[in-house]
Amino acid sequence: MEPFVFALATLSLADSISFMIVTPSLAFYITSLGGSQDFYGFVLAIYSFMSFCGKPILGRWSDASSFNAPYMASISLSVLGGVFYTIAPALADNRSALASVALGRILGGLGRANSALGFAYVVRACPTNQRTSITALLGGVQMVGMAIAPLFSAFLSGVKFSFLGVPFDNLNSVGLLLVAFNLASQVVVYLFLPDLPAVEDKGSDDEGDKESEWLTMFRCILTKPHIGVPFFTIFTFNFNFQFIETALAPASFDMFEWGPVEVSYVLGVMAVLLFVGMASVHKLSQSGVSDFKLLVFGLFGNTIGYLLLYMMWHRGVHYLAFISPVFLGAGSFPFLGAPNRSLFSEAVDLAPELSGFEGTMQALLSMSSSIGGF
């Protein structure tokens, strides 16, 4: 395995674990500090929004100065966010404590924006025929992180101590893991991620030309179908996935009175199917199957899954008929994401006016995906 693949895989693993260990306990943490459900919703939203806003900044930075500097800066923000998340119970009043949690998640969201850098690095470091397999591999590692994150939550269940005036329990000690994972990520970036040469700026030094860089990128998105269509498709893929995931709990309760345990079983199987799908895409791409064929296969599976979902999601249906379309849809998603990004990166490579903006374009594509997840 190439050192940069190991580094990006480690970053992907740390990122997914960090996200998944916060999500289950955040509502309880905010409640323990005197926060409301509205404030909980605000903290969830601000994290995603700051990640969304940070992506084009880091993407443009990577184009201007390569990758190590934006990676180190963004991970440092995540470390600082973990510190604020951890120390909240030690602050004088509930308002300050809640503000510390919110600030921690704001900084964490800005740090998590570096997920766009991984795609940009793959585009810069890999030849066209390897991008899909590497992207699928990184996606599979993310699934592993999601699967093993509950083990860390279980490890923290009995935590109870005080250090330097800060009380630690199973809720705020999550912040310690955030700090530890992100510090480890910085070490991996420093040791294993080669800092690729900065992209040569082929544009003019004229200020008017500098101001038109963003207009050039958006013009290409709007006028070149091979660049613009992936923005729509990745939005659609992510929107559909989030929609099914969100609807699963209320729909299953309405039909079968399932609770969190049963839903978690279904989500667990979905994670396994996603991992198997990512591994399959990685293998098929390495064996020479084209991105177009992988994408068509994924679209076919998605279409059949949605059609069955429409037909099967009604009261009185057997539970196997209820979950089968969900599994079919989930299993097809890995065949959509990585090939879509690879086809997009090829189209960007072929556009001379976008030379030097590869990282920014990958960040903009990630923003489209994020909007689908809102």
Phi, psi and omega per residue, in radians:
M1 nan 2.331 3.107
E2 -1.110 2.532 3.136
P3 -0.975 -0.679 -3.105
F4 -1.200 -0.552 3.087
V5 -1.175 -0.746 3.080
F6 -1.043 -0.764 -3.120
A7 -1.122 -0.827 -3.134
L8 -1.148 -0.640 3.097
A9 -1.141 -0.698 3.105
T10 -1.119 -0.751 3.093
L11 -1.085 -0.721 3.122
S12 -1.127 -0.714 3.121
L13 -1.126 -0.834 3.140
A14 -1.083 -0.672 -3.124
D15 -1.133 -0.802 -3.098
S16 -1.213 -0.675 3.096
I17 -1.126 -0.769 -3.133
S18 -1.027 -0.732 3.141
F19 -1.176 -0.759 -3.032
M20 -1.333 -0.382 3.111
I21 -1.438 -0.363 3.109
V22 -1.429 -0.766 -2.978
T23 -0.947 -0.837 -3.075
P24 -1.173 -0.483 -3.019
S25 -1.824 -0.139 -3.017
L26 -1.075 -0.759 -3.130
A27 -1.071 -0.734 3.135
F28 -1.193 -0.633 3.128
Y29 -1.107 -0.823 -3.132
I30 -1.148 -0.702 3.098
T31 -1.091 -0.701 -3.138
S32 -1.143 -0.384 3.121
L33 -1.678 0.108 3.100
G34 1.583 0.230 -3.128
G35 -1.467 2.815 -3.123
S36 -1.720 3.019 3.057
Q37 -1.151 -0.580 3.084
D38 -1.103 -0.712 3.131
F39 -1.184 -0.635 3.068
Y40 -1.041 -0.791 3.102
G41 -1.092 -0.661 3.105
F42 -1.100 -0.762 -3.115
V43 -1.134 -0.719 3.076
L44 -1.047 -0.798 -3.073
A45 -1.207 -0.708 -3.067
I46 -1.189 -0.562 3.090
Y47 -1.093 -0.852 -3.140
S48 -1.153 -0.686 -3.107
F49 -1.157 -0.730 -3.141
M50 -1.194 -0.619 3.046
S51 -1.097 -0.735 3.099
F52 -1.041 -0.808 -3.096
C53 -1.219 -0.559 -3.070
G54 -1.328 -0.357 -3.042
K55 -1.097 -0.837 -3.137
P56 -1.165 -0.522 3.113
I57 -1.137 -0.850 -3.139
L58 -1.190 -0.644 3.119
G59 -1.091 -0.791 3.127
R60 -1.179 -0.646 3.104
W61 -1.069 -0.728 -3.134
S62 -1.136 -0.582 3.086
D63 -1.173 -0.624 -3.050
A64 -1.446 -0.558 -3.009
S65 -2.428 0.321 -3.094
S66 1.279 -2.733 -2.814
F67 -1.929 -0.571 -3.010
N68 -1.061 -0.745 -3.121
A69 -1.096 -0.898 3.105
P70 -1.124 -0.594 3.081
Y71 -1.104 -0.861 -3.110
M72 -1.081 -0.731 -3.126
A73 -1.146 -0.801 -3.105
S74 -1.176 -0.695 3.118
I75 -1.174 -0.608 3.074
S76 -1.078 -0.675 3.067
L77 -1.091 -0.681 3.106
S78 -1.146 -0.676 3.084
V79 -1.079 -0.827 3.133
L80 -1.106 -0.659 3.079
G81 -1.081 -0.696 3.083
G82 -1.105 -0.619 3.111
V83 -1.135 -0.848 3.125
F84 -1.088 -0.661 3.113
Y85 -1.093 -0.635 -3.059
T86 -1.324 -0.723 -2.977
I87 -1.452 -0.044 -3.056
A88 -0.908 -0.793 -3.105
P89 -1.122 -0.319 -3.105
A90 -1.491 -0.128 -3.098
L91 -1.365 2.834 -2.894
A92 -1.160 -0.669 -3.071
D93 -2.404 2.929 -3.077
N94 -1.107 -0.637 -3.129
R95 -1.087 -0.782 3.117
S96 -1.127 -0.694 -3.135
A97 -1.107 -0.782 3.135
L98 -1.164 -0.655 3.081
A99 -1.100 -0.638 3.116
S100 -1.146 -0.723 3.089
V101 -1.088 -0.800 -3.138
A102 -1.081 -0.759 3.115
L103 -1.094 -0.683 3.100
G104 -1.060 -0.709 -3.136
R105 -1.326 -0.533 3.049
I106 -1.091 -0.858 3.127
L107 -1.141 -0.668 3.094
G108 -1.111 -0.673 3.103
G109 -1.132 -0.732 3.076
L110 -1.087 -0.686 3.111
G111 -1.161 -0.693 -3.105
R112 -1.211 -0.238 3.066
A113 -1.048 -0.283 -3.127
N114 -1.235 -0.046 3.042
S115 -1.032 -0.532 3.101
A116 -1.186 -0.463 -3.135
L117 -1.159 -0.587 -3.134
G118 -1.054 -0.787 3.114
F119 -1.126 -0.721 3.141
A120 -1.123 -0.662 3.130
Y121 -1.124 -0.758 3.136
V122 -1.045 -0.741 3.137
V123 -1.087 -0.726 -3.088
R124 -1.310 -0.597 -2.987
A125 -1.633 -0.396 -2.998
C126 -1.936 2.545 2.961
P127 -1.167 2.829 -3.035
T128 -0.972 -0.693 -3.037
N129 -1.329 -0.051 3.118
Q130 -1.910 -0.148 -3.008
R131 -1.152 -0.737 -3.109
T132 -1.130 -0.784 -3.102
S133 -1.132 -0.711 3.136
I134 -1.192 -0.744 3.119
T135 -1.089 -0.714 3.103
A136 -1.135 -0.683 3.104
L137 -1.060 -0.771 3.128
L138 -1.139 -0.641 3.075
G139 -1.140 -0.670 3.087
G140 -1.114 -0.682 3.098
V141 -1.104 -0.655 3.079
Q142 -1.050 -0.711 3.119
M143 -1.098 -0.677 3.080
V144 -1.055 -0.778 3.119
G145 -1.046 -0.728 3.112
M146 -1.116 -0.612 -3.097
A147 -1.283 -0.640 -3.062
I148 -1.619 -0.157 -3.132
A149 -0.975 -0.705 3.124
P150 -1.021 -0.433 3.105
L151 -1.123 -0.652 3.105
F152 -1.211 -0.659 3.086
S153 -1.093 -0.704 3.096
A154 -1.143 -0.655 3.119
F155 -1.070 -0.570 -3.092
L156 -1.501 -0.110 -2.999
S157 -1.035 -0.544 -3.098
G158 -1.779 0.204 -3.074
V159 -1.212 2.305 3.093
K160 -2.848 1.724 3.092
F161 -2.784 3.035 3.119
S162 -2.287 2.472 -3.131
F163 -2.575 2.178 -3.136
L164 0.938 0.664 3.099
G165 1.429 0.007 3.139
V166 -1.799 2.070 3.081
P167 -1.365 2.371 -3.137
F168 -2.035 2.373 3.021
D169 -2.443 -2.942 -3.082
N170 -1.204 -0.223 -3.115
L171 -1.585 -0.965 -3.090
N172 -1.446 -0.263 3.078
S173 -1.193 -0.241 2.988
V174 -0.988 -0.641 3.119
G175 -1.070 -0.587 3.093
L176 -1.106 -0.702 3.097
L177 -1.146 -0.655 3.086
L178 -1.044 -0.777 3.125
V179 -1.099 -0.803 -3.091
A180 -1.119 -0.806 -3.130
F181 -1.090 -0.709 -3.089
N182 -1.307 -0.602 3.042
L183 -1.122 -0.720 3.081
A184 -1.095 -0.646 3.106
S185 -1.103 -0.682 3.108
Q186 -1.109 -0.696 3.107
V187 -1.096 -0.753 -3.139
V188 -1.113 -0.761 3.112
V189 -1.044 -0.776 -3.098
Y190 -1.132 -0.683 -3.024
L191 -1.539 -0.602 -2.912
F192 -2.092 -0.197 -3.075
L193 -1.781 1.800 3.121
P194 -1.060 2.385 -3.136
D195 -1.493 1.787 -3.082
L196 -1.135 2.653 3.125
P197 -1.037 2.531 3.087
A198 -1.109 2.576 3.128
V199 -1.229 2.308 3.134
E200 -1.167 2.245 3.111
D201 -1.401 1.886 -3.091
K202 -1.636 0.050 -3.115
G203 -1.477 3.130 3.125
S204 -1.427 2.731 3.071
D205 -1.458 -0.085 -3.136
D206 -1.099 2.398 -3.055
E207 -1.103 -0.597 3.132
G208 -1.126 -0.662 3.088
D209 -1.154 -0.701 3.124
K210 -1.047 -0.713 -3.129
E211 -1.208 -0.369 -3.095
S212 -1.575 -0.013 -3.121
E213 -1.014 -0.832 -3.128
W214 -1.149 -0.649 3.090
L215 -1.103 -0.653 3.096
T216 -1.082 -0.785 -3.132
M217 -1.112 -0.785 -3.125
F218 -1.216 -0.564 3.074
R219 -1.105 -0.720 3.115
C220 -1.142 -0.675 3.121
I221 -1.086 -0.695 -3.050
L222 -1.456 -0.427 -3.018
T223 -1.928 -0.288 -3.129
K224 -1.900 1.884 -3.066
P225 -0.992 -0.666 -3.096
H226 -1.206 -0.300 3.059
I227 -1.708 -0.719 -3.072
G228 -1.297 -0.683 -3.083
V229 -1.043 -0.750 3.113
P230 -1.006 -0.476 3.069
F231 -1.131 -0.751 3.116
F232 -1.203 -0.743 -3.071
T233 -1.199 -0.730 -3.116
I234 -1.210 -0.558 3.006
F235 -1.075 -0.795 -3.116
T236 -1.135 -0.772 -3.137
F237 -1.027 -0.848 -3.075
N238 -1.229 -0.659 3.098
F239 -1.067 -0.821 -3.130
N240 -1.092 -0.727 3.138
F241 -1.099 -0.821 -3.132
Q242 -1.159 -0.614 -3.139
F243 -1.125 -0.787 3.114
I244 -1.130 -0.768 -3.122
E245 -1.091 -0.682 -3.140
T246 -1.258 -0.673 -3.088
A247 -1.352 -0.299 -3.028
L248 -1.038 -0.837 -3.067
A249 -1.119 -0.946 -3.140
P250 -1.137 -0.621 -3.137
A251 -1.178 -0.738 -3.135
S252 -1.199 -0.581 3.085
F253 -1.176 -0.723 -3.127
D254 -1.132 -0.638 -3.058
M255 -1.569 -0.659 -3.012
F256 -2.230 -0.025 -3.044
E257 1.013 0.674 3.074
W258 -1.264 2.556 3.069
G259 -1.880 -2.919 -3.101
P260 -1.028 -0.578 -3.094
V261 -1.151 -0.853 -3.119
E262 -1.125 -0.716 3.129
V263 -1.111 -0.675 -3.140
S264 -1.123 -0.582 3.069
Y265 -1.081 -0.802 -3.140
V266 -1.092 -0.776 3.130
L267 -1.121 -0.609 3.096
G268 -1.116 -0.747 3.101
V269 -1.147 -0.654 3.087
M270 -1.042 -0.736 3.132
A271 -1.088 -0.704 3.105
V272 -1.112 -0.767 3.128
L273 -1.106 -0.673 3.097
L274 -1.105 -0.723 3.122
F275 -1.124 -0.795 3.124
V276 -1.069 -0.697 3.119
G277 -1.128 -0.746 3.107
M278 -1.080 -0.754 3.121
A279 -1.110 -0.656 3.127
S280 -1.160 -0.753 3.112
V281 -1.092 -0.730 3.112
H282 -1.021 -0.814 -3.107
K283 -1.207 -0.776 -3.106
L284 -1.146 -0.687 3.122
S285 -1.142 -0.710 3.098
Q286 -1.112 -0.530 -3.121
S287 -1.458 -0.022 3.029
G288 1.842 0.049 3.086
V289 -1.182 2.302 -3.039
S290 -1.260 2.722 3.095
D291 -1.072 -0.643 -3.127
F292 -1.084 -0.772 3.135
K293 -1.146 -0.714 3.097
L294 -1.083 -0.725 -3.125
L295 -1.162 -0.734 3.125
V296 -1.105 -0.733 3.095
F297 -1.053 -0.772 3.124
G298 -1.120 -0.712 3.116
L299 -1.140 -0.656 3.096
F300 -1.110 -0.815 3.122
G301 -1.104 -0.716 3.101
N302 -1.075 -0.773 -3.116
T303 -1.090 -0.806 3.121
I304 -1.106 -0.732 3.134
G305 -1.061 -0.787 -3.133
Y306 -1.182 -0.656 3.106
L307 -1.113 -0.780 3.096
L308 -1.148 -0.620 3.114
L309 -1.083 -0.766 3.112
Y310 -1.070 -0.654 -3.085
M311 -1.395 -0.524 -2.962
M312 -1.748 -0.352 -3.056
W313 -1.455 1.438 3.050
H314 -2.655 2.771 -3.109
R315 -1.085 2.469 3.103
G316 1.670 -0.145 3.140
V317 -1.362 2.658 3.079
H318 -1.225 2.586 -3.051
Y319 -1.104 -0.511 3.104
L320 -1.170 -0.651 3.072
A321 -1.195 -0.487 3.120
F322 -1.258 -0.766 -3.030
I323 -1.545 -0.351 -3.102
S324 -1.026 -0.791 3.102
P325 -1.095 -0.584 3.108
V326 -1.103 -0.786 -3.132
F327 -1.176 -0.665 3.122
L328 -1.130 -0.760 3.109
G329 -1.121 -0.766 -3.138
A330 -1.118 -0.710 -3.119
G331 -1.166 -0.352 -3.123
S332 -1.572 -0.313 -3.080
F333 -1.053 -0.701 3.119
P334 -1.042 -0.438 3.126
F335 -1.401 -0.074 -3.128
L336 -1.800 -0.800 -2.992
G337 -1.168 -1.036 -3.056
A338 -1.122 -0.817 3.092
P339 -1.074 -0.637 3.121
N340 -1.077 -0.751 3.119
R341 -1.163 -0.686 -3.130
S342 -1.148 -0.771 3.097
L343 -1.092 -0.665 3.090
F344 -1.103 -0.805 -3.114
S345 -1.124 -0.617 3.078
E346 -1.103 -0.743 -3.140
A347 -1.130 -0.672 3.106
V348 -1.147 -0.719 3.118
D349 -1.024 -0.584 -3.071
L350 -1.468 -0.074 3.138
A351 -1.727 1.821 -3.059
P352 -1.018 -0.594 -3.104
E353 -1.228 -0.216 3.121
L354 -1.749 0.106 3.093
S355 -1.085 2.203 -3.092
G356 1.664 -0.063 -3.120
F357 -2.053 0.350 -3.049
E358 -1.066 -0.758 3.135
G359 -1.125 -0.720 3.130
T360 -1.125 -0.720 -3.141
M361 -1.135 -0.686 3.073
Q362 -1.121 -0.649 3.111
A363 -1.156 -0.723 3.107
L364 -1.114 -0.666 3.087
L365 -1.111 -0.703 3.102
S366 -1.128 -0.594 3.076
M367 -1.113 -0.679 3.093
S368 -1.095 -0.709 3.077
S369 -1.093 -0.716 -3.126
S370 -1.121 -0.697 3.115
I371 -1.052 -0.672 3.088
G372 -1.087 -0.489 -3.137
G373 -1.476 -0.232 3.140
F374 -1.147 nan nan
